[in-house]
Amino acid sequence: MGAGAGAEAARQVRDTFAELYGGAPQGVWAAPGRVNLIGEHTDYNDGFVMPFALPHVTTAALARRDDGVLRLHSADVPGGPVELRVEDLAPQSDTNWTAYPAGVVWALREAGHPVTGADVHLTSTVPSGAGLSSSAALEVVVALALNDLFGLGIEGRQLARLCQRAENVYVGAPTGIMDQTASACCTDGHALFLDTRDLAQRQIPFDLAREGLRLLVVDTRVQHAHSDGEYGKRRAGCEKGAALLGVDALRDVAYAGLDAALARLGDEAEVRRLVRHIVTENERVERVVSLLESAGPRAIGPVLTEGHASLRDDFRISCPELDLAVDTALSSGALGARMTGGGFGGSAIVLAEESDVPSLTEAIEAAFATAGHTAPRVFEAVPSAGARRIA
């Protein structure tokens, strides 16, 4: 979001807040969605990931309250503000969109932070259900705003941990830490190399435009939900694999020792597949970092494509629309492509020469039309800034 667009968005959100609540907000904040360049499902296995923030953001206007009342409103959901009492917030008591911001308030209070209520108005340009972390953007923007309004002094990594707890415990979605950390901590023009075990971070320069490249997001418009059974099954299978191998997490299985580890799993065919994906995906993240620092972004294309094959064949979380997007992009000249996000729908990413973007986009749209799928949304992903106050 450019400075002009950010100022206009802030003005609109402030105006709507005033109409809803009868007074001006105390500030306006923004938190982005994210694209994960490489490192899928490794985050809840204490592994490596490499996301970057999108220009698409959730924007929030807030005013502090001291009477225990939490009022929540979204421009993207019909109806007026929803009113809750902060002392009544309880895990998995809410199945609506309000669970995400309410869960953040609950997590902050559970951690001992004196959050006594707020009026909140939200709007978002992050596509929902596209695997681009719309829920994390919502959590992080509310957490950052409350952190500022109540003077809590929480730094970005810990805010991400609290937002993850809100989603895991309050919402009931077993997500890892990557999405919230990306939204809270990414920087403009970089991808974030993140060790999810200790949250050690390195900002890796990722300026595709300078190299004449583009990274496209293909939103298949196939909806997914992290709190459904399939995501949880994959996580449980990974935990079973770690237990059978006698390690704390699959992060501890060395890439060089993968064959021996798989042999130890015997006839546990499904667990073997999950373990193979996680171990090889961690190696792919490290390889992408090395290639970006030595050979440049063109060299990472084949690694992205390897990652898709692993997610499709070993982790088994792709779908026909994602496979079609990836296969069409590759056959039309892309340097690399893979699904991104939790799977079972959502989005694919495509690394391409700038000059090939129009023909690639046309080919993907035509392939979806021929297959009878809903038309995809194709847009450029530009590494952007993480959560911040904008007014």
Secondary structure, 3 states (H helix, E strand, C coil): CCHHHHHHHHHHHHHHHHHHHCCCCCEEEEEEEEEEEECCCCHHHCCEEEEEEEEEEEEEEEEECCCCEEEEEECCCCCCCEEEEHHHCCCCCCCCCCHHHHHHHHHHHHCCCCCCCEEEEEEECCCCCCCCCHHHHHHHHHHHHHHHHCCCCCCHHHHHHHHHHHHHHHHCCCCCCHHHHHHHHCCCCEEEEEECCCCEEEEEECCCHHHCEEEEEEECCCCCCCCCHHHHHHHHHHHHHHHHHCCCCHHHCCHHHHHHHHHHCCCCHHHHHHHHHHHHHHHHHHHHHHHHHHCCHHHHHHHHHHHHHHHHHCCCCCCHHHHHHHHHHHHCCCCEEEEECCCCCCEEEEEEEHHHHHHHHHHHHHHHHHHCCCCCEEEECCCECCCEECC
